[in-house]
Amino acid sequence: MPKFTVDDLESIKAKYADRLAFRDKTYLLICGGTGCHATGSLKVKEALLAELAAKSLQDKVEVVETGCNGFCAVGPLMVVHPGDIFYQKIALEDIPAIVQDHLIDGKPVQKLLYKDPAGKQRIASLPEIPFFAHQMPRALRNKGLINPESIDDYIARDGYLGAARALNELTPEQIVKEMRDSGMRGRGGAGFPTGVKWDFARKTPGKVKYVLCNADEGDPGAFMDRSILEADPHSVLEGMIVAAKAINAHKGYIYARTEYPLAIKRLQIAIEHAKARGLLGEDILGSGFDFDVEIYQGAGAFVCGEETALMRSIEGKRGMPRPRPPFPAQKGLWEKPTVLNNVETLCNVPQIMLNGGAWYAAVGTETSKGTKVFAISGDVNNIGLVEVPMGTSLRQLIFDIGGGIPKKRKFKAVQLGGPSGGCIPAHLLDTPVDYEEIAKVGAIMGSGGVIVMDENTCMVDMARFFMEFIQEESCGKCTPCREGTRRLLQLLEKICEGRGESGDIDNMEELSKVIRETALCGLGQTGPNPVLSTLRYFREEFEAHIYEKRCPAKRCVALLRFEVDPDACTKCGMCFKACPVEAIAWQKKEVARIDKEKCIKCLTCYDKCKFSAIL
């Protein structure tokens, strides 16, 4: 079989130029990420294909299932090219109108166009929609544009040209210099400079070295890595090839969560296609360099996101962290020099090789270069995956891109950095997103999970929720994390149940500091962050729970009376209509009454009452 060369890459680019520019026919790009699959995009695709065949349009219109488009809140979604026409929340009954009105008559279907959260304006063109307009896609540059199961689609958008430059034109030292010049810091949470890490491994002697990709994304509300792997798996493979050349490694592993079946499927297809083209394996692109990759599926332990625990897991051992030093760049997988980066870090590497480190460093802040991918979820209108320059404020992220808080409620806090992160309050919304500034306000960048909370969120209960997660996921190896997080959780549970006592706050603060200073790994060291940050900014809520036996947000069931305040009740009957067990008695122009014997304390009435009339 003839060797695949750089000329072959350029030939494929030229062959697909019209397709990628959407010049040769009409393209219907349907989001095929996990989120849109869950809302019915596969059935929409099948119906479109059937309708196109019925209208004899199959040769003029091509349906392409892409990876995650990013705008998860409005799926199933589709973009029509040429024209960049964006359709949202497509139902099967909408298919005939799309084909007849838009594709045949040339009139976009108005009811399917994007509508702003206020419902006042419809926008047809994708680039004009605020969710997309404020982003800068680099790591996500191919999202919603290519078929993730087609290597030719990837190559057509400069795929593997960065690896070609690294393999055929640069020495390992020059590759590392480009990475250092880029200023890129690892996107997995710690923010360690990528080029420095690679240089350590490059300089460590050893005939056998490894490159690992950490796709063990375990933070609640995080789906960055999953979406990238579903939409653009070849970018990660290409990044690993470059890293391998930099440190002289010839074997790589991608550690992916078993809970990500679609990502793993597409990643496996990408590996097979890359091997078939000679882009993995022996003598890649005629460079004389050999490198191969395989997938290792993790069983879902959160602690295996920690680099040393991940490596023990690949070795077939129980995933538990070990003390450092020695660092993985010196002794990692099977005690060999190892570089580990997460998905987002690696998918940025090909573009740095292609465009240069200075190009990447031109965006961002002085200490945090480039862009960052965030998964926005919680009490926000535009749930989805976004990418913005470092230095973008939290306000821009949540309100300009995220579309603000639904149901006209007030913003209360945002949890940044996953369960080990911190809650940032409203008066700090103008904080720029970079590693140092986020740390100053008591949170961490983390891998990029952003959970937005509105005024109905109880911050004590939120701290309890995250501490429950951390305690459950603790590997148990070190006493501070195993026992300390358990005791923190017990104190938080006691406070939420109305049994809080004077001194509990002091005990939590003291215990948190001990855990931070003595735990073995990053999970334990950052584990108390949710407690410390909520105490820092929402101390009055803890005090209300402890001293007044009151939950200001009306979320902690043990502290609620389930009674209607006759002075505040507007006699609207909304609570009566919403109660699932008919525990509320109401008649027009009368105050509602709650039958406590029937009441199941589901909090539905609290959610429906807009006047805080239920005590």
N, C-alpha and C positions, 0 to 999 in steps of 0.2 A: 504494500500500500504506500503510495507516494507521501512524503512528509508534508505536513501542513506548514505553510510559511506565512511571513508577514504579507507577502503579495496576495496570498489567498484571503487574508483578512480584508485587505483593501478592495479586492475584487467583490467580496460579498457586500461591502459597504456601498460600492457603486451600483451593484445589482438591485439593492433594496432602497436606493435613494428616493425613488418616486413613492414607494410604499410608506417610508417613514415620514415623508413630507405630505402624505395623503393627496397625491396629485393624480394617481391613476384611476381611482374609483372612490366610492363612498365607503367609509369605515364606521362600523358601530362598535365602539370599545366598551364592553360590559365589564364592570368590576367583578373579579372572580376571587376576591379575598374571602377569608372565613366569615367575616361579618355579613357580606352580601350573600354568600351561600346560605347563611342562616335565615335571611329574609326572602329567599326565593329566586336568586339571580339565575340559577341553573334552569329553572322552569321558564323563566323569561327568555333565556337564550334559545331554548328548544322551540318556544312559540314563535320567536322572531324568525328562526330558520324555516319553520313550516310556512309562515306567512309570506316570506320572501320567495319561497319556492312556488307558492300558490299564485303569486303575482309575476312569476318568471323574472325575478330580479336577482337571482342568486349569482349571476355572472357580473352584475354591476355593483353589488353591495356585498361587502365582506364583514362577517361578524367575528370579532376577536375577543376572546376572554382574557382579560389582563389580570395582573395581580391587584392587590389592594390599592384603590384610588386615594384613600385617606379620609374621605368624608363619610365616616361610618354611620353618622346619625340619619342619613337620608337614603340608605340603600333599600332595594336594589337601584343602582344608578348606572347611567350610561352617558358616554360622550359621543356625539356624532361629528365626524370629520368628512370633508372640510367644513369649517364654520365654528368649531369649538362649542357646539350647542350642548348644554348640560341638562340632562333629564334626571329627576329624582323620584324616589318612591314609586317605581314603575310596577303596575299590576298587570296580570295577564290580559285583562279586558282592555288595557291601553294599547296593546300591540297593533291591532288593525289601524288605529288612528295614526300611530307613528309611521307605519308603512305607507298608508294612503295619503294622509295630510302632509307629512314632512317629506318622505322620500319620493313620492310621486308628484304631489302638488306644490312642494317647496314651501310649505307653511308650517313652522314649528308648532308643536302641540302646547298651547299656552298653559294648560293646567298642570303640566309636568315640569315646567321651568322652576328654577330655584326661587323660593319665596323667603324674604328676610324674616327674622324671628318675630317682628311686629306684624307681619303679614301685609305690609303696605306696598311692597314693590316686588315685581318679578324680574329676574335677570336671566338672559338667555345664554350669554357667552361665559364660559368657564373662567377665563382670566379676569373677568370683572366681578366675580363673586368674592366678597371680602375674605371668606375662608381661604381662598387660593391666592388672592391678590397680595396679601401681606407676607407670603411665604417666600423662601429662597431654596428651592429644591436642589440639593447636591447629592447627599446620600440617597435621596428619594428621586433623583433626576429621571429615572425610568418608570416611576409609579404611574400606572394607568395608561402607559403608552406602548408597552410591548407585551407579547405573549411570553410569560415566564418559562414556558416549556419549549420555546424555540431559541436555539443558540444563534440562529441567523439574525433574529430580531435584536438580540443583544450585541452581536458583532456589528450590525448596521449602525448602532449608536456608539461607535468607537470602542466596543467591547474587545478586550484582550490587547488593545494597542498599548495600554500602560504597562502591561506585563511584558509585551514585546520590547519596549524600550528598556525596561529594567533588566531583562534577560540578555539582550544583544548589544546594548549600548553603555550600560552602567556597571561599575564594579559594586560589590557589597558596600564598600565605604561610601560611594557616591549615592547609593540608595538611602543609606542611613542619613547622609547629609540632607538629602531632599526632605526626609521625614522630620529631621531636626529643624530645618528652615521653615517647614510648614507650621511648626508650633502646635501640631495636633496633640491633644491629650486624650488618653483612653476614654472612650465613651461608656465604659462599663460601670462607672460610679466613682472610682478612686481618682480619676483624672491624672494619672501618671503620664508624663510625656512619652509618646509612642516611640519616637526616634531614640530616646535614651534607653528605653527597655530593649529595643532591638540591638543597640550598640553593645549593651552588656552581654547579651547572648552571642553576638558575633565574636566578641573578644574572648569568650570563654572557650578554652580548648575542648575538643571532643570530636570524634568521628561521627557520632550519632547525635542528632539534634531533632527537635520536634517543633512544629507549629500547630497551635490549637486555636479553634474558634469556640468561644463561649456563647452558645445559644440557649443556655439554661435560664430563661427569663422567668423569674418567679414572683416578682413584685405584684401585689394586687393592683389592678388597673393598668398594668403595663402590657403593651402589645407591639412595641417597636420592632424588636428582632423578628418576631413571628411574621409581621407584615412585610419586612424587607425580604426575608427568605421566600415568602410566597410570591412576591412581585419581581424580585431581581436576584435570584440565587447565584447567577454567574459572577456578579460583582464581588461576592464574598469569596468565591473560588479564586478569582483573579487577584484579590488582595492577599490571599494566603500564598499564592505563587510568588508574589513579590517579597513577602516576609520570609519565605523559605530561601529565596536567593540571597537576601540580606544576611541571613545567619548561617547559610549553607546547611539547610535541613532538607531531607528528601522524603519525609513522611508527615502527614497532617491528619488531625482528627477534628471533626465538628461535633461538639457535645450538644445535642438538641433534646429538648423535652419530648417525651413520648406523647404528651398531650397536644402536640402540634403535628397532627397527621398530614395535613395539606402541605405544610412547610417542608416536612421530611420527604414527602412524595416528590415535590418539585425539585428539591435539592438533589435527590437521588437521580432524577431524570437529567438534571444539569451535569452531574458528575459523569453519567454514562455518555452524554453527548460530547462533553469536553474530552473524554478519553478517546472516543471514536474519531475526533478531529485531531488528536495528538496534542491537545492543549493541557492534558494531564498525562503523566506517565513518563516515558523516556524521551530524552532529546527534544524538549518542548520548543517548538518554533525554530528548530535547527540550532538551538543555542548550546547544546551539549549538556543542558541541565535537566535532571530527573526529579520529578516530584509527584507524589500520589496522595489522595485524600480518601478517607472513609468516614462514615457517620457512626457515632456512638450515641445510642439513645439512653438518656437518663430517666430515672423512675419518678422524678418530680420532687425530689428533696430540695428545699430552698437553700440549704447550706451548701449544696453542690455548685451553687453559683460562685462560691469562694474558690479561688484558683487552685489552692493546694487540695481542697476536698474534691474538686472536679477531677484532678489528676489521679487521686487515689481511687476514685470511682472507675475511671477508664482502666486502671490496673486490675480491676476486679475486686477491690477491697471496699470496705465500708467508707462512704464519703464523709470523712472528718478532717478538719483543718490540722495542719501541723505548724509548729513554731517557725518563724523566720527571723534572721537568716538561718541557713542559706536560702536565697531567693530562687524562684523557678528558673530564672535566666542562668543560674549556676547549676542548680540541681532541681529538676522538675519531674516530668513524666519518666518513670523508671530510672530516676536519679540522673537523667541526662539533661543538658541545657535545653530549655524550653521557652518559647514565646507564646503567650496567650493573650489574645485580644477578643473583644466582643464583636458581634455582627456589624454594628454601626461603624465601629473603627475600621474594620477591614474593608467595608464597601466604599469608604472614602479613599483608600490607598490608590486604586487605579487612576483616579482623576489627578491625584497629586503627582504620580509618575508621569502622566500625560501632559499636565499643564505646569508643573513645577511647584516647589514648596512656597515660593513667594506669592504665587497666585492664590493658594489656599490661605496664607497668612494675611492677605489683604482684607479679609472679612473677619469681623469679631472685635474683641477687646484686646487690650495690651497683654493680658495674661491668659485669655481664653480665646483662641483663634478658631475661625471657621464657623460652621453652623451646628445646630443641635436639633435632634429629632425628639419630639415629645408626644406622648399619648395622653390626650386630654379626655377626662371622663368625670363622672359625678354630676353635680347640679350645674350643668352648663348646656346651652342650647346645641352647640356644634361639637358633639362628641366625635373624636377622630384623631388621625395621625397628622402631625404638622412638623415642618422644619423651618426654623428661623435663625437669623444670624445671632451668634453669641452677643449678649448685651441688650437684646430685646427685653423690654420690661414685662413683668408679670401682668400688668394691666393690658398691654397690647395682646399678649398671649390669650388671656381669658376673655376680654371684651371685644377687641377688634377681630380676632380670628375665631375665638370660641363663641362669639355671639352673645356673651353675657349670661345672666341667670334666668332660667325659665320662670313662668308664672308670676313675673313682676316682683319676685322676692329679692331680698338684699344679699349681697355677697358677704360671707362671714370669714372664710379662711380657705387656704389652699395647701394641701399636703404635697410636698415636693420631695422626691428621693425615695419613694417607696415606704415600706413599713419602718425602715430605719431612718427615715427622713424627719422632717419637722413641719409643723403647721404655721403658716405665715398669715397674719391678720390683714384686714382691709387697709390699715394706715401704712402698710409697707408694700402696697401694690405697685409702686413705681420702682421697686428694686430691680436692677438689671439682672438678667439671667447669665451669670458666669460663676465659675467655681468659688472665687473668693467672696463675692458679694452675697451669694446665697448662704455661704457658711457664716457670714457675719450676723445674719438674722436668725440663725439657729437651725437651719435646715442643711441639706446636702443636695448636690445636683443629682446624684444617683444615676440610674440608667435612663431616666426620662419620664417616669410616670408622674402625671399631674392630676390630682383628685380635687375637684372643686366642691366646696361646701357652702350651702346657703344658711340663712338665719335660723332655720329649723334644726340645725345640727347641734347636738350636745357634744361639746368638746371633751368632756370627761368620758363619755361613752365612746367617742372616737379614739381617744388614747387607749381605752380598754380594748377596743377592737384590734388595734394594731399590736398591742402588747400580747393579746391572745395568740395572734398569728406568730409573732416572734418566739413566744414561749413554746408553742407547739412545734416550730421548725428548728428549735435549738437541737444540735446534735448530741448535747449532753456531755461532751468531752471535758469541758472546764467548769468548775464549780460556780464562778461568778455568773456565767450565762445561764447555766442549768437551774441553779437555785435562786439567783438574783432576779431573773425575769419572772420566775414563778411567784416570788414574793411580791413583786411589783403588780402583777396581775391580780393577786389576792387582795391587795389594798384597793386597787381600782374597782374591782367587783364589789367590795364592801361599801365603797362610797356610792356607787351607782344603785346599790340596793337600799340606801338610806341608813346604813350602819356606820357611816364615817365618824371619826372621832378627832378631837383636837390632837395635833401631833402627827397625823397621817401625812400631811403635806411635807413636813420636815423629814419624816422617815423616807418618803419617796425620793426627795431631792438628795439626801445623803446616800441612799442605796444606789441611785442612778450614777452618782459620781464614782462610787466604788466599782461598779460594773464597767463603766467606760475606761477606767484606768487599769483594770486587771484582767478583763476577758481576753481570750486567746486570739480570736479573729475579728474581722470587721463586723460580722453579724452581731456579736456580743458587744463590741465596743460602741457601735452606733445604736444598739437596741433600745436604750433609754431615751433616745431623741424625741419620740412622740410625747413622752411624759414631760420631759424638760421644756420642750417648746410650748406645749399647751399650758403648763404652769407659768411660763414666762409671759404669755400674752393673754391667757384666759383664767387667771388665778381666781377671779371673782366667781367664776362658775363652780370651781372646786369648793370655794368657801360657802356658796349658796347650798350646795349639796350636803356639806358637812354640818354647817351651823344652823341653816334655816330649813334643812330637809326639803329642799325645793330644787327642781330641775328647771332652770330658766327656759330651756328650749323645748320643754315638755316632751322628752323622749324616754326618760328613765321611768318605767312603769311603776316601780315601787314607790316613787315620790309623787305620783299623780293621784288625784282624788276621784276622777271620773264623775264630776258634777258640773252642771251648767250654771254659770253665773247669771242670774236673772237680770242684773243691771247691764251686762255686756251683750247678752243675747239679742239679736236683731229679729228673731222669730222667722228666719228665712227657711228653716227646714232642711238645709243642706246636710246636716249631720244625720237627720232622720232618713233621708233618701240614700245615704251612702252606707249606713250600718249593715253589715252582711248577716247579722243574726237577729235583727229586729229588736234590739235592746233599747231603742230610743222611742219614746212616745212624743208625738207632736201633732198639733192641729194648727191651722192657719190662725195667725195673730196671737198665738200662744207661745210661751217659753217651752223649749224642749226639756224633757226629763230622761235621765239614763237609769235603766233598771240594772243595778249592779249585780244581781243574781244571774241575769242573762248575759251581761257584758263579758266578752272574751279578751278585753284589753288589747285590741289589735291596733289601736291608735288611728284608725281610719277617720273617726270623728274629729280628732285633733288636726289631721291633715286637711280635711274639707272646710273646717271653720276658718273663715278669713278675719274673724274679729276677736280671736283669743278668748272666746267666751267659755271654753271648757277648762275647768281647773284640775 
